[in-house]
Amino acid sequence: MTQQGIVIESTGSWYKVEIEGTIHDCRTRGRLRLKGVRSTSPVVVGDCVQVEFTEAGEGMIVAIEPRRNYIIRRASNLSKESHIIAANVDCAAVVVTIAAPVTAPEFVDRFLVTCEAYKVPAVIILNKIDTARTQPDKLAEFRHVYTSAGYRIIECSALTGEGVDEVVELLRGKTTLFSGNSGVGKSTLVNAIEPSAAAKTGEISEAHLQGKHTTTFSHVYPLSFGGRIIDTPGIRGFGLIDIKPEELYHYFPEMMRLSKGCRFYNCTHTHEPHCAVVEAVERGEISYSRYESYLKILDDDGKYR
């Protein structure tokens, strides 16, 4: 007899599965594979799975239910394989900082492109807003770039508590993925939202102004006010996978909106005459940093894989 549960933690070989409020350590039976998905791990946090128990009480994952969505990135050292970060999420939040450390715009854009491609609603959480205000020009530019692209930005400080209530309202009743570079304060923010979570936190390396990795595996934290956070390990790059070059602009909402004005229906928005997207960039209606990310992704040389 099988029982259905949700994977709340994955270590690569063992999985914690929640079944009717009880956590069970489980392994996979045989080689579980999902049709059409080449992944470094067949079972991921957020998966709905079927579990059988042996006579000795050991849990065995025997099947994975179809995923309604997932967030995926190219595996760091396996160019033909992917790393699915989490599945079955209602919202994906990229946690960023504009100082100590600086989150690269291309990282943010790659994350947002993936969310658009896999139909996961995305939001930007700008943490350490108290620090960001010491650089008002950068803060204003960041706001302009992403609000004009159509994204919601929630500004907060996990340390002072400012804006945390707005994050709570975002999370209420949903399963939300938290992703971002090391050092942006994801785990500190999780603790501010749900003190009982006791997520591990770390300090910023003074030598490189980068965070130390404090979350080793993705983990689901239930929220006392309803909902779940999937906290993920800090990652430095976000390599895209299975996105065709001719479709890429579809996942930049501001480019997609204007592309109907291009002279050519198959415009690549790089060199063609009378390209509405390029003209909008020249007028400042589309931010150059977003357009630059688009060009870099088109010309992906593997640097961010």
C-alpha positions as CSV (number, residue, x, y, z in Angstrom):
1,M,0.0,0.0,0.0
2,T,1.4,3.4,-1.0
3,Q,1.0,6.7,0.8
4,Q,1.3,10.1,-0.8
5,G,3.6,12.7,0.7
6,I,5.6,15.9,-0.1
7,V,9.4,16.0,-0.3
8,I,10.6,18.6,2.1
9,E,14.3,18.0,2.0
10,S,16.7,16.3,-0.5
11,T,20.3,15.4,0.2
12,G,20.8,13.6,-3.1
13,S,20.5,10.1,-1.7
14,W,18.0,10.4,1.2
15,Y,14.8,12.4,1.2
16,K,12.6,13.7,4.0
17,V,9.0,13.2,3.1
18,E,6.1,14.7,5.0
19,I,3.1,12.3,5.1
20,E,0.0,13.6,7.1
21,G,2.2,15.8,9.3
22,T,4.8,13.2,10.0
23,I,8.4,13.3,8.6
24,H,9.9,10.1,7.2
25,D,13.4,9.5,5.9
26,C,13.1,7.8,2.5
27,R,15.2,6.4,-0.3
28,T,14.3,5.9,-3.9
29,R,13.5,2.5,-5.3
30,G,15.5,1.8,-8.4
31,R,16.2,4.5,-11.0
32,L,13.3,6.9,-10.9
33,R,13.1,9.1,-14.1
34,L,10.6,11.6,-15.3
35,K,9.9,11.4,-19.1
36,G,11.7,14.2,-21.0
37,V,13.7,15.5,-18.0
38,R,17.4,14.9,-17.7
39,S,18.3,15.9,-14.2
40,T,21.1,15.4,-11.7
41,S,18.4,14.3,-9.2
42,P,15.1,12.6,-10.1
43,V,13.4,13.7,-6.9
44,V,13.4,17.3,-5.7
45,V,11.9,19.4,-2.9
46,G,8.3,20.1,-3.5
47,D,7.6,16.8,-5.4
48,C,4.5,14.9,-4.6
49,V,5.6,11.3,-4.3
50,Q,4.2,7.8,-3.6
51,V,5.9,6.0,-0.7
52,E,5.9,2.4,0.3
53,F,7.2,1.1,3.6
54,T,9.1,-2.1,4.1
55,E,8.4,-4.5,6.9
56,A,11.3,-2.9,8.8
57,G,9.6,0.5,8.4
58,E,11.9,2.0,5.8
59,G,10.3,4.4,3.4
60,M,10.8,3.9,-0.3
61,I,9.8,6.4,-2.9
62,V,8.3,4.4,-5.7
63,A,6.7,7.1,-7.9
64,I,6.7,10.9,-8.6
65,E,3.4,12.6,-9.4
66,P,3.4,14.8,-12.5
67,R,4.8,18.3,-11.7
68,R,2.6,21.3,-12.4
69,N,5.8,23.4,-12.7
70,Y,9.4,23.6,-11.6
71,I,12.4,25.9,-11.4
72,I,15.4,24.5,-13.3
73,R,19.0,25.6,-14.1
74,R,21.9,24.0,-16.0
75,A,24.0,21.7,-13.8
76,S,27.2,23.5,-12.9
77,N,29.6,21.0,-14.4
78,L,27.3,18.9,-16.6
79,S,26.5,20.9,-19.7
80,K,23.8,18.4,-20.9
81,E,22.1,17.9,-17.6
82,S,19.9,20.1,-15.5
83,H,19.4,20.7,-11.8
84,I,15.8,21.1,-10.8
85,I,15.8,23.3,-7.8
86,A,12.2,22.8,-6.7
87,A,8.8,21.7,-8.0
88,N,5.2,22.6,-7.6
89,V,5.7,26.2,-6.4
90,D,3.1,29.0,-6.4
91,C,5.7,31.8,-6.5
92,A,9.4,32.2,-6.9
93,A,11.2,35.0,-5.1
94,V,14.7,36.0,-6.0
95,V,16.4,37.6,-3.0
96,V,18.9,40.3,-4.0
97,T,21.1,43.0,-2.5
98,I,22.7,46.0,-4.3
99,A,25.5,46.2,-1.8
100,A,27.5,43.8,0.5
101,P,27.3,41.7,-1.7
102,V,26.2,43.1,-5.1
103,T,23.8,40.8,-7.0
104,A,24.7,40.8,-10.6
105,P,21.8,42.0,-12.9
106,E,22.4,39.0,-15.2
107,F,21.8,36.6,-12.4
108,V,18.5,38.3,-11.6
109,D,17.5,38.3,-15.3
110,R,18.4,34.7,-15.9
111,F,16.3,33.7,-12.9
112,L,13.3,35.8,-14.1
113,V,13.6,34.3,-17.6
114,T,13.4,30.8,-16.2
115,C,10.3,31.8,-14.1
116,E,8.7,33.2,-17.3
117,A,9.6,30.1,-19.3
118,Y,8.2,27.7,-16.8
119,K,5.2,29.8,-15.9
120,V,6.1,30.5,-12.3
121,P,5.0,33.9,-11.0
122,A,8.1,35.8,-9.9
123,V,8.8,38.6,-7.4
124,I,12.0,40.4,-6.4
125,I,12.8,40.8,-2.7
126,L,15.4,43.5,-2.2
127,N,16.9,42.7,1.2
128,K,19.2,44.9,3.3
129,I,17.2,48.0,2.1
130,D,18.8,50.0,5.0
131,T,22.2,49.4,3.4
132,A,20.9,50.0,-0.1
133,R,19.7,53.5,0.9
134,T,23.4,54.5,1.4
135,Q,23.6,54.3,-2.4
136,P,20.5,56.2,-3.6
137,D,21.5,56.3,-7.3
138,K,22.0,52.5,-7.5
139,L,18.7,52.0,-5.6
140,A,16.8,54.3,-7.9
141,E,18.2,52.6,-11.0
142,F,17.4,49.1,-9.7
143,R,13.8,50.2,-9.0
144,H,13.4,51.7,-12.4
145,V,14.9,48.7,-14.3
146,Y,12.6,46.1,-12.8
147,T,9.4,48.0,-12.2
148,S,9.5,49.2,-15.8
149,A,9.9,45.6,-16.9
150,G,6.8,44.7,-14.9
151,Y,8.1,43.1,-11.8
152,R,7.1,43.7,-8.2
153,I,9.9,44.6,-5.8
154,I,9.5,44.1,-2.1
155,E,12.0,46.1,-0.1
156,C,12.9,44.8,3.3
157,S,15.5,44.4,6.0
158,A,15.7,41.0,7.7
159,L,17.8,42.6,10.5
160,T,15.6,45.6,11.3
161,G,12.3,44.0,10.4
162,E,11.4,46.7,7.9
163,G,9.2,45.4,5.1
164,V,9.0,41.9,6.6
165,D,5.2,42.2,7.0
166,E,4.9,42.7,3.3
167,V,6.9,39.6,2.6
168,V,4.6,37.7,5.0
169,E,1.6,38.7,3.0
170,L,3.3,37.5,-0.2
171,L,3.9,34.1,1.4
172,R,0.6,33.6,3.1
173,G,-1.1,30.4,1.9
174,K,1.5,29.7,-0.9
175,T,4.5,27.6,-1.5
176,T,7.2,30.1,-2.3
177,L,10.8,29.4,-3.5
178,F,13.5,31.6,-2.1
179,S,16.6,31.7,-4.3
180,G,19.6,34.0,-4.5
181,N,23.4,34.4,-4.2
182,S,25.1,33.5,-1.0
183,G,25.2,36.4,1.4
184,V,22.0,38.1,0.4
185,G,20.3,37.1,3.7
186,K,17.9,34.4,2.6
187,S,18.2,32.4,5.8
188,T,18.1,35.5,8.0
189,L,14.9,36.5,6.2
190,V,13.4,33.1,6.7
191,N,14.1,33.4,10.5
192,A,12.6,36.9,10.6
193,I,9.5,35.6,8.9
194,E,9.2,32.3,10.9
195,P,11.5,32.4,14.0
196,S,10.8,28.7,14.7
197,A,12.5,27.8,11.4
198,A,16.0,28.2,12.9
199,A,17.5,28.4,9.4
200,K,21.3,28.5,9.4
201,T,22.9,31.9,8.8
202,G,26.4,32.9,8.0
203,E,28.6,36.0,7.8
204,I,29.9,37.8,4.7
205,S,33.4,37.0,3.7
206,E,35.3,40.3,4.1
207,A,37.9,39.2,1.5
208,H,35.4,38.8,-1.3
209,L,32.2,40.4,0.1
210,Q,30.4,37.2,-0.7
211,G,28.4,35.1,1.6
212,K,29.5,31.8,3.0
213,H,27.2,28.9,2.0
214,T,24.9,28.3,4.9
215,T,22.1,26.2,3.3
216,T,23.6,22.9,2.0
217,F,20.4,21.4,0.7
218,S,17.0,22.8,-0.3
219,H,14.6,22.7,2.6
220,V,10.9,23.3,3.1
221,Y,9.8,25.4,6.1
222,P,6.1,25.3,7.0
223,L,4.7,28.7,8.0
224,S,2.6,29.2,11.1
225,F,0.4,31.6,9.2
226,G,-0.2,29.2,6.3
227,G,2.1,28.4,3.4
228,R,5.6,27.1,2.9
229,I,9.0,28.5,2.1
230,I,11.5,26.4,0.0
231,D,14.9,27.8,1.0
232,T,17.6,26.9,-1.5
233,P,21.4,26.9,-1.3
234,G,23.1,30.1,-2.4
235,I,24.1,29.9,-6.0
236,R,26.5,32.1,-8.0
237,G,25.3,31.3,-11.5
238,F,22.0,30.5,-13.2
239,G,22.6,28.7,-16.5
240,L,19.5,28.4,-18.7
241,I,18.4,25.2,-20.3
242,D,15.9,24.2,-23.0
243,I,15.2,27.8,-24.1
244,K,15.5,28.3,-27.8
245,P,17.3,31.4,-29.0
246,E,14.4,32.5,-31.2
247,E,12.1,32.3,-28.2
248,L,14.2,34.0,-25.6
249,Y,12.7,37.5,-26.0
250,H,9.3,36.0,-25.1
251,Y,10.6,35.7,-21.6
252,F,11.6,39.4,-21.3
253,P,8.1,40.9,-20.8
254,E,9.0,44.4,-21.8
255,M,10.6,43.1,-25.0
256,M,7.7,40.9,-25.8
257,R,5.2,43.8,-25.5
258,L,7.1,45.9,-28.0
259,S,8.2,43.2,-30.5
260,K,4.9,43.5,-32.4
261,G,6.2,46.7,-33.7
262,C,9.2,45.2,-35.4
263,R,9.3,45.2,-39.2
264,F,10.2,41.5,-39.4
265,Y,8.1,38.8,-37.7
266,N,11.3,36.8,-37.0
267,C,13.3,39.7,-35.7
268,T,16.1,38.7,-33.3
269,H,16.3,42.2,-31.9
270,T,20.0,42.4,-32.5
271,H,20.8,43.9,-35.9
272,E,17.6,44.1,-38.0
273,P,16.4,47.6,-39.3
274,H,13.3,49.1,-37.7
275,C,13.5,46.9,-34.7
276,A,11.0,48.2,-32.1
277,V,13.0,46.7,-29.2
278,V,16.3,48.2,-30.2
279,E,14.6,51.5,-30.7
280,A,13.1,51.3,-27.3
281,V,16.5,50.6,-25.8
282,E,17.9,53.7,-27.5
283,R,15.1,55.8,-26.2
284,G,15.6,54.4,-22.7
285,E,12.2,52.7,-22.5
286,I,13.9,49.3,-22.1
287,S,16.8,49.4,-19.7
288,Y,20.2,48.7,-21.3
289,S,21.2,46.3,-18.5
290,R,18.2,44.1,-19.3
291,Y,19.0,44.2,-23.0
292,E,22.6,43.4,-22.3
293,S,21.5,40.4,-20.4
294,Y,19.4,39.3,-23.4
295,L,22.4,39.6,-25.7
296,K,24.7,37.7,-23.2
297,I,22.2,34.9,-22.9
298,L,21.9,34.7,-26.7
299,D,25.7,34.5,-26.9
300,D,26.0,32.2,-23.9
301,D,29.6,31.1,-23.6
302,G,29.1,28.9,-20.6
303,K,30.5,31.4,-18.1
304,Y,27.4,31.2,-15.9
305,R,26.7,27.5,-16.3
